[in-house]
Amino acid sequence: MTRDDALTLALGLPETLSAPHFDRTAVKVVKGRIFATFGAAGDMNVKLTPDEQEMFAESAPGVVSAIPGGWGRQGWTRVDLAGTDEPLVLSLLNAAWRGAAPTKLLAARPPVT
């Protein structure tokens, strides 16, 4: 999967927008937090719970891994997009979106599956 393909999937989730974030492109939920960032090198970072991070890393070793240090312990997870497919990326993005979306939005508009 390419960076642009994954970014399109992220922006297809309810009430999202993108903006520059340092040297990356960030995607956030409107009135919520950043849930994914995209690098020019074809990688994606997503914010998961520690349990989600462990599950995805075990299911896709070498493709999904915790970011080293404190960011990774907080759930930030690196994804090598070249080693992924659409179902995996969409699952990662949906999990990250749910963690960033405000409660009212979660109740009113569940993410696209």
N, C-alpha and C positions, 0 to 999 in steps of 0.2 A: 504494500500500500504506500502511496506517496504522501508527502506532507500535505499537499493541496487536497487530496482525497479525504484525509483525516480531518483537516480543518473544515471542509465542507460538511462532514458528518457532525462535527461539534456545533457548527452554526445552524444545523438543522434541528437541534434540540430547542425546546420551548424557551422563548425570551432570552436569547443569548446575543452577545455582541463581541466583536474583537477589537483589540487596541494594541499598539506597541507596548512592550514591557521589556525594558533594557534591550538586549540584542535578540529578543524573541517576539513572537506574536502571542498574546494572551487571549483566552476566551473566558468570559465571565457570564454569570447569570445576571440579568438586569435586576437591580436592587439586591444582588447577592455578591458572592465572592468569585474570584478566579478559580476555575476548576481544571483548566488545561493550558499548557503553553506549548508552542511549536518552534523548533529551531530550524535554521536554514539547512542544517546537515541531514535533515530527515528523521529527527527524533521528536518525540512528544513526551511531555511530562504531565501527569495527572495526579490530582490529590485524592487519595483513597483513605479509608480507615486502615489501621494496621492489619486487621484481619483480612480485609479485601486485598491489601498489598501482598500479604503472604500467600493467599490463595492463587492470585493471578501469577505471581512469580513462580510458584510451584507448577502451575499448569503450562507455563511458557518459559522455561528456563533459557537464559541467554537472550531473551527478547524483552522480558519484563523484569525489572529489578529495582530495588530501593535506591534512591539517590544517596550517595555516601553522606554520612554525618547526620547532623540534627534535622536537616530537611527530610531525609529519608525516614527517620524515627517519627516524624510528624505525619507520615503517610505519602509524601511526595515520591512518585514512582516514575522511573524512566522507561520509555518504550521505544525500541528500535523498530521503526515503522517498516523497514525493508523486510523484516521477518514476520510480519503480521498479515492478517486478512481482515476483511470488513466485519465479520461477526465478532472477532476478538476486540477490534478497535471500538466498535459500537458498544460492546459490553463494558469496556473500560470507561468510555465516555459517559455512559448512562450512570454507572456507579459514582463517578466523580461529580456529575451534574446533580444527582440526588443529595450528595453531601454539601453542595454549595448553595442549592436553591432555598429560598425562604419557605417556611412551613406553609404559608398560604398558597404559594405557587405549587408546591407539591400536592396539596389537597385539590387544587383547581385544575391543574394541567400536568398529568403524569408524563414522563419523558417518552419520546418516540422509541418504539422497539423494532 
